Amino acid sequence: MTKKIRELIAELEKAGFVNRGEKGSHRNFMHPLLIRSVVISGKAGDDAKKYQEKAVEAAIAEAKK
């Protein structure tokens, strides 16, 4: 089952990521231990794309190292 954008955002925030600003429908999340940011686009109720889910999983795994 495909996750919603709001679920990805909740996972990022739970892992310690902070929304550093928005531009249109794009949200930029940063973590204090990472150099790069994670960009999530779309409305909160939209279905997340597979590449967005993979990017969130990879960023969370990288932040836990």
C-alpha positions, 0 to 999 in steps of 0.5 A: 500500500502506498504511503501518503505524503503526510506519513513520510513527513511524520516519519522524518520528524520522528527521526529528528528532521526539521522542515527548513522551509517551503517553496510551493508544494516542496518541503525541505527537511534537514537533520543536524547530522546530515549535510544534504536535505530531503525534499518532499513534494506534493500535498499532504493527502497525495500518495507518495511516489516510490522514489520519495519513500526510498529517499526518506528511508535512506535519509533516516538510515543515514541519520541513524549511523 
